[in-house]
Every structure is written in structure tokens, then in C-alpha cells.
Amino acid sequence: MTRGQKKLLLASVVFAVFLGIAPNVSAMHVMEGYLPLGFCIAWGFVSLPFLVKGFFSIQRKLQKNRKNITVLAMSGAFIFVISSLKIPSVTGSCSHMTGTGLGAVLFGPSAVSVLGTIVLIFQAVLLGHGGLTTLGANTFSMAAAGPFLSYGVYRFCRKCRINRRVGVFLAAALGDLFTYCITSFQLAIAYPAEEGMLVSMVKFLGVFAPTQLPLAIVEGCLTVIIMITLENYAQPELRSAGYLENEKV
């Protein structure tokens, strides 16, 4: 990252700190109009640094090898398709797979922040899923928090010499579940129960869990299948992205 890029990233972080922290903060695929304006603005500022870093991350990867754009675009398409399949859940939200674990494993979590945001915009405009006012909140939960955990889980599995495909499964499944943990936390802040925010969060998690647990397992399996396909037909691209490193498949 160049000096100018570091300054821009630092500026976005400072911007988020001063404008994104508010006494009333909060909201994943939360529908249009479900959150108060202040919550929408705050989560937008909090998500901004992730998008700035993601832009530079994608730029570096494409400069390294222009062929990475093919797998990068495929990762974005995977997120769009898999996260468009929704099951109604908590009022104002829904349960669905996220698809962000694939991109996080291949390109890192920062790049997925940009891909996820693009997907969320298209879904809000074309499918009526989520919303433009709640874009910042949905971006943070699905395109930032989830991918960062997926990447961390995958790297941990690699260091522990756990089977690569098991690592991919765990990364995708746990990243999906973490997205909904963040969603529950965000909704609990926005709509705390009389007993307190923690009680509200537990209630949201309780409603999400019956549908999200099996969906997370399905997402993990689908992500492994996609990876196996790529290993068979796109090994040069995977090596360029750093997924296969110097190992033989």
C-alpha cells in the first residue's frame, strides 16, 4: 500500500470514528425503512474504512495478475445468487446464506467488503432485498464482519494443518453464523427489550437459529463443492490468488 493510500485509509477510519459513533447506533439484510435515520448513517460511516481498504486490496490483486478478475467476478456472482435465496425470519429481516466465505478464503476479507456491497446494492434496487438506507448496516454485518471471521478461521485451520477442505467448510459456515450474530447485536441495540439489550439479542438469536444453523451447514458444503470445481479447472488462477500456495492438488 502506497503512502497516499495509507493516508486515505487512515482518513476514512478517523471519519468513521468521529461520525459513525453515536449514542443511537444500529441494524444484516435489514429492509428499507426499518431503521431510524441516525442508525443508517452511523453504520454507513462504520463500514466506510472496510470499503476503502477493499478497493486497494482488489487493485493490488488485479495489478499482480489480471486473470484474477475472472475468479473475483465469480466470487461476486456466488455471493449474489446464494444470498438471494431467503427464508422469512425476524420482523424486518430474513435468513439466508451469505456466500462471502468463498471470496474471503480466495482474496481476503477486504476485497469481499467491496463485492458484498455491490451485491447488496443490486439486491436492494433489483430484488427489493434489504434497502439503500440500510446499506451501511447490511454491509457491515454481511460484507465486513462475516468475511473477516471466515478468513481468520481458514488461516487458523491452515496453521493447525487441518485438511484444506475442512477449513473451507468451517470458514464458510462460521462466517455465515457470525453474520447473524452481528445482525442480532445490531438489532438489539436498535430495539432493546425492557429487560435490556442482552435479553433482546438473545431473543433475536433464538429466532434466527432454527433457520440459520442448517443454512450455514449447507453454505459450507456448497462452498467446498465450488472450491473442488475450481481446483480441477482453475488451478493457475487459484495459485495466483494464493489459495493453493505451492501445494499440489
N, C-alpha and C positions, 0 to 999 in steps of 0.2 A: 504494500500500500504506500503510495507516494505521500510526500509531506502535505500537499494540498488536500488529498483525500482524507488523511488523518484529521486535519483541521475541520473539514466539513462534517465528518462523523462526530467529532467532539462537540461541534456547534449544535448538531441535532440532538445529542444527549443532553446538553445544557438546556436546550429549548424544551425538551421533554420534562426535565426536572422542574423548571420554573412554571411551565404552563400545563403540564399533564398532571401534576399533583394538586388535587383539590379536595375539599372536605367531603363532597359528594362525588364518588367515583364508582363507575362500574359498567358491566354486562358480560357465545360461540355463534353459531348461525342464529343470531337473535333477530327477530323480524323487525321490519321498518316500523318506527314509531313506538317501539316497546320500551325504550329507554329515554329518560329525560335528556334534554339537550346538553346539559353540563357533563353528563356521563359519556355521551357520544364524543364530545370534543376531547375530554380527558383521555379516553382510550386511544383516540386518534394520535394525540401527541406522544403517548407512551409507545405506540407502535412505530413511530417515525424512525428512530435510530436503527431498528431492525431492517427497515426497507432501504435505508441509505447504505448500510453495511452489505446488504444483499445485492444491491446494484453493483457495488465494487467487486463483490465476490464473483458474480456472473461475468463481469467484464474481464477479470483476470483469467477465468477458466476458458473463455472463448478466445482470448489472446493466446493462450497456451496451445489450444487446438480448436480450430473452427468446427471440426466434426463433432465436438461436444454438444453443439446446438441441437443435433438430432435427438440424442438421449434426453437432453434438457427439455425439449419440447414434448417428448413422450411422457416425461415425468409430470409435466403440467397437465397434459391431456388425461393422465391417470387420475390426478387429483380431481379434475373437473368431473369426470364420469363417475368415479366411485363416491364422491361426496354429494352427488346429485340424487342419490338413492336414499330417500329419507323415510323415517318412521316417526309419526307424531309423538311428542313426549310432553314435557312440561309446557304449561301455557306460555306462548311467546317463543318457544324454541322447539327443537326436534332432535332425534337421534339419527346419526348416520356415520358411516365410515369417513375417515378424513383423507386417506391416500398420501399424506405428507411424509410418511416414513420412508417410502421409496426414494424420493428426492433427497431427503436428509442423509440417507446412507450413501448415495451416489455422489452428491455435490456439496454436502454440508448443510447445516440448518439455515445459514444466512440466505443462500440462494433460494431456498424454499419459501422464505418470507415474501419474496417478490412474486414467485409463481402462485403461491396461495392467495395473495392479494388480487392478482389478475383474475384468478378463478372466482373469487368472491364477488368481484365487480360484475363479471359476466353473468353469474348466477343471480345476482340481485336485479340486474337490468333485463335479462332474457327469460329467467325462470321464476322470478319473484321469490327466490330463496334468500333469506337474510334481508339486507337493506343497505342503502347508501349512507343513511345517518348512523347506522350501527356498524359500519365497515371497520372502524378502528378497533372496536371491541372484538368483532369476529376475527379480524386479522391477528390480534394478539393471542387469542386462545388457540386458533386452528393453524395459523401460519407462522407463529413465533414459538410459543411455549411447547406445543406438541413436538415439532421438529427438533428443537434443541434437546428435549429429553430422548427422542428416538436416536439422535446422533450420539448422545452420551452413552446410552445403553449399548449401542452397536460397538463403539470404541472400547467400552469396558469388556464386552464379550470377546473382542479380538485380543485384548491384552491377557485375558484369562485363558486364551486358546480354546474357547468354546467353538464348536462347529459353526462355520460361517453362516449357514442357512438357519441354524437355530438362532444365531444373533440377529439375523434379518427379521425373523418371525417375532422375537421379543421386542425388537426396536419398533416395528410397526404396531404391534398390539398394545404395548405400553404407552407409546406416543399417542395413540388414539384415546386410551383411557385417561391419560393425563390432560388431554384437551378438555375432556368433560369435567375433570376435577377443577380445572381453571374456570370453566364455564359456571360450575356450581358456586365457586367462590365469588365470581363476578356478580352473579345474580343475587347471591346472599347479601352482598354489600348494597346492591341497588334496592333490594326488597327484604330487609331483615325481619325476622319474626319477632313477636313481642318478647319472646324469651331470649333473644339475642341473635347476632349474626351467625354464630357457630351452629345453633339449632336450625336456622334457615338453610345453611349449607348442607347439613346432614340430610335434611328433607329433600333438597334438590338432588343430591347424590342418590338417595333412595329411589327417586322416581326415574332417574337416568339409568341406574344399574341394570334392571331386568332386560332392557333392550341393548344397552351398550356393551355389556360383557360379552355376549355371543357375537356381536358385530365386530368387536376388537379381535376376537379369535379368527373370524372369517377374513378380516383385513390382513392379519398376519399371514394366513395361508395364501391368500391371493398375491400378496407382495412377494412371497417366496417363489410362487409359480412364475411371476413376471421376471424375477431375478434369474431363475433357471433358464428361462427362454432367452434372456439377454446373454447369459453365459454361453449359450450354444450358438447364437447368431450375431453377437455384437461384442466379441472379446476385445478387439482393438479399442473400441470406444470406452469400454469399461476400464481397461488398463490406463487409458488417457485420463479418465476421470479419477483414477486412484483406487477404484473399488477392488480390483484383483491384485493390485500392487505387483509383486514379482512372482506370484504364485501361479501354478498351473491348475487349470480346472479339469 
